[in-house]
Amino acid sequence: MKLAHVAPIVGSMLMLGSCDKGGGNFSMLSSSAQYEQASTFVPRKLDVLFVVDNSGSMSSSQAALAANFPSFINFFKNKGYDFKIAVTTSDAFYGDQFATTSCSLCNAEQTRFKSGTNPKIYVIEEDTPDLENVFAANVNVGINGSGDERAFSSFKAALNSSLNTGFHRPDAYLSIVIVSDEEDFSHDDINMNESYTQPTLHTIASYKTYLENFTQGTAGEDFSVSTISILDTTCRNSLGSGRKVGTRYMELADATLGTKNSLCSNFDAVLNNISNTIASQIVATFHLSRTPIESSLRVLVDGVLVPQDSTNGWTFDSVANSVSIHGTYAPQSGAVVTINFDPASMN
């Protein structure tokens, strides 16, 4: 399954005494009816693509992103996630959409992930040495890029590029984070056109559909797009003239259950918000080998009883026949999750 990966260890009949079942009523069946299922938790893989505006007004935002990156990544490091992180720019679309057109940026190399290190490190993983500084180097993509920022068609170009093969893994959650002080106007023509009514403007729905097909998954469960952009006129006015409210960024974030974060906010809080939201969507889920009597379910993480609670505890999905663990009780990598229950049938 794609939401979590578990390696079964034990599936045996055990006798349990009368006790609290973690939020349900105790079912007094014979000792032979009690069932235990134990698993070692392995967090779902995580692939993160930052799409960074590299136009002339973005220097301070790139620096803030680099400086506060530990706020984003430490959560996943501490939980033992297997992650990959890459960076592309808001003008990567030239090397895909217009590769056969005569312009200085119209070549396949434009779609390659960015690296500011020597030697080049295009994809950061959990075992990359000094990964915070590597990210800082990669995300400082400069401010000499095109003023025609098309973040949507750029993340599509980067994900489709043969130069970035192997970045997204089929069993990983894909998080795209767009950082820009402009608006997306991805469209068919190479000429800059910042009109919401232009006939070839790409729809928000078309990019959601693209991500569904690319991940073979569902928004919120398998992918999301978050934005760090200008959310209102107050922020726009504080940054000076020439910027735009990222209306389409916010629409795609809503459509894919990502987060909307202000470019004018503290980047430490912004990145914390994004990482916490991703973690809440990568729910620790365990499919049961038998159908339980729901009131008899009892869930433990490393021997600690977990309450039945949809925000900070466990929930049961009777259709999927699975238990999910949320909030502070979400297990870390290597934790032993034990689920006791009375089977609905002895067959």
N, C-alpha and C positions, 0 to 999 in steps of 0.2 A: 504494500500500500504506500501511498505517497506522503501521508501526513506524518508518519513516524515509522521507524524501523525497529522491530523487536526480534530478539533471538530467543525462542522458547527454551527454558531450562527444565521446568518441572511441570507435569500435568498429572496430579495424583489425587487420590481420595484421602482426606484427612479428617480427623474428628476435632471439632472446635466446641468449647464450652459456651454457655449462654453469655453473650457480651454485646456491647453496642456495635452496630454494624456500620458505623460511619454515616449516619443520617437516615438509615432505613430501619424498619422493624425487623426483629430477629425472627427467623423462620425455624421453628423447632422440628427439624426432620431427623431421621436416624443418622448415626455417624457415617454410614456408608453413602449418604446423599450429599455430604459436604464436598465441595470441589475447590481445588486451589490451582491457580495459574500464575506462574512467576516468569518474569522476563527481565533481561538486562537492557536498560534504555540506551538507545543510540539516537542522538538528535538528528533531525533531518538536515541534509546538506543545504547550504545557503550560497547562492550566487548573487552578488551585488554589482550593478553597473551604475557608476556616477556619470551623468551627462552634464558637463560643465561648460557654461557659456564662456567662450574665449574672445569676446569682443572687448573693445577698448575701455569699458567702464567696470570691469569685473575684478580688478587686481585685489582690492580689499576683501571681497567675498571669497576669492580663492584662498587668500591667506587665513581667513577666519575658519574656513572649512578644514584646512590642513592643521591648524593649531588645535582645533577641538575634536579632531578625529578620534582620539582615545575615548571620548564620551560615547561614541558609536560602537567601536569595536570591542571594548573591554567586556561588555556584557556577553558577547558571543565567545570571546576567548575564555572567560571564566566558566562558561557553561559547557565548554568542550566541543563547540560546533566545528564541523568541517566546512570551511568557507573559502570562496574565491571572490576577489574584489578587483575590478578593472575600471578604467577611466576612459571616456571618449569626450568629444567636444560637440558643440552645437552646430558645427559646420562639416561634420563627417559625412553628411548626405551627399556632398559634391562627388565623392569618390564612388558612390553607388548609383545614385539616380542620374548623374550627368557625367559618368566616366568617359563617355565617347565625345563629350563636348570640349571645345578648345577653351580651357581656362586653367589658371595656375594650380587650382585646388582639385581639378577634375581628374583624379587618378586613384587607383585602388589603395595606394598607401594612405590616403586620407582616412580610410575606414579602420586602419589598425589602431588598437588600443594605445593610449599615450603612456610614455615612460620618460621620467626625468632623471633616471639613474644611469650610471656607467659602471659595469655593463647594464644593458637594458633589462628591466623586470616589468613585463607587461601585465602580468596577473599576480596579485598578492594572495598568498595562501596562509593558513594558520601557522605553518612552520617557516615562513619567510623571515630571515634574520632582520631585526630592526625594522619591522614592518610599518611602524608609525612614521618613521622618517622616509621610508620608501614611498608611502602614500603621499606624504607631504610633497615629495619631489614630483610624483606623478600628477597630482591634482593641480599643481601650479603650471597650468598649460599655457600661460601667457595671455596677452591681450592684443595680439596681432591677427586674430582670426576674423572671419567675415562678420559684418554687421547684419547679415541676413541670417538670423538665428532660427534654425529649424530643428529643435530638439527631438521632436517626434520622429521625423524621417531620419534623423541622425542615429538614434538608438536602434532603429530598424536596420540601418546600413551597417552599424558596428556588429550587431548580433548575427547578421547574415553573412558577414565577410569571411572569406576563406582564410584570411590572415589571422582570424581569432578563433579558429576551429578548436573545439574542446572546452571552451569557457563554460558554457551552460551545460550542466549535466541533467539527463532526463529525470533523475530522481531528486533534484534539488529545487528549492523554492527560489524564484527569481524576483529580486527587488531592484527596481530602477529608481534612481534618485536624480531628479533634474534640479540644477542650481543655475538660476538665471535672473537677470533684472529686466528681461524683455518678455515678449509673448511669442508663442509658436504660431507661425503661419505656413506650415508645411503644405506645399501645393505642387502641381505638375510642372510648372514653367520654371526655367532657370533664373528668370528675372525676378528681382525682389518685388513683392506685392504684399503689403500689410493691410489688406482689406478683408473683413470678415464675410463679405458678400461675393468675393471672387468665385467664379464658377468651378475652378479646379482645386479649391481649398479642401484638404483631406479632412474627413470627418473624425470626430472623437471615436465613434463606433468602429471605424475601420481599423484604428490602432488597438482597440480592445480585442477585436476579432483576430488581428494579427498575433497578439500575444497569446490568445487562446490556442491558436493553431501552432505557434512556435513552441509553447510549453506542453501542448496537449493537456491543458489543465483549465482550471477555473479561477476567476478573479478572487483574490482574498485567500484562497486555499493554496494556489500554486504560483501566483504572481501578484505584484502590485506595482503601481507607479506613484511615488511620492514627489512632492515639489517643495523646494525652498525658493520662493519667488516673491514678487510683490502682490500682496493679497488685497490691498485697498489703496484708496487715494492718499490716505494719511502717510503711509509708507512711501508711496511714489513721490509725494511732494517733499518728503524729508531727504530723499536721495538726489533730488534735482531734476531738471527738465530732461526730456528725451527718453525716460523710461516708460514702461507700460505695465498695467495690471495684468497678471498672468491668468486671464479668464479661462483659456483653454487648458492650461496646466491644471487648474483646479477642477475642471470638468473631467479630465482624464483620471485624476486622483480619486474623485468620487466614483467614477465608473469602475475602477479597479480596486476600490477599498484601500487606497493608499492614504497618506496623510498630507495635509496642507499646512505648510510652515512659512512664516514670514521671513523674508530676507532681512528685515529690520530687527528681528528678535535676536537674543543671545544664542549663538550657534551651539553652545554647550547644551542648552535646554532643547533646542531644535533636534539635534542628533540623538539625544536621549529619547525624545518622543518617537522618532523614526525607529530606533532599535527596539524600543518596548512594544511598538505596534507590530513590527515584524515577528517578534518573539511570541506575541499573543496569537498571531495567525498560524504559526508553526506549532500547533497544539500537539502535546504528547498524547497519542491515541493508540489504544490497544484493542485489537480484535479478539473477542472471546471465542474459544474453541467449542463452547457449548452455550445454549441459550439459558440465561439465569432467571431465577425469580428475582425481579428487580429489588424488592424490599430486603433481600438477603445479602446484597452486594456489600463487600467490605474491602477497602482499598488502602494499601500501605506502600509508602516509599521509604526504602531503607529502614523498615520496621516502624515508621511513624504513621499513625492512623490519619488518613486524609478525610476531611468532612465532605459531605455531599453539598456542593455549592457551585453554581455556574460561573462565578467570578473567581473564587479562591478555594478551589476544591475539585471534586470530580463530578462528571455528568455521565449519564448513560444514554446511548442512542439505540433504541430498540430496533430500528430499521436496519442499521449497519451492524447491530449486535457488538457494539464497541464501547469502551470506557475512555473518556478523555479527561486529562488532568490540567487544571488551569492555575494561573496566578503564582503565588509564592511556593505552592506545592509542586510546581512543574519540576520534574526530576532533572538532575544534572547527568552528563554523560557517565555511564557506568553504574548508575543507581539501579538497585534491584526493586522492581515494582511487583508487588504481590496482590493478586485479586482473588478473594475468597467469595464463594457464592454457593447457593443451593441450586442445582440444575432444575429447570422447569420440567424436564423429563429424564427418566433414568435410562432411556434408550440411547 
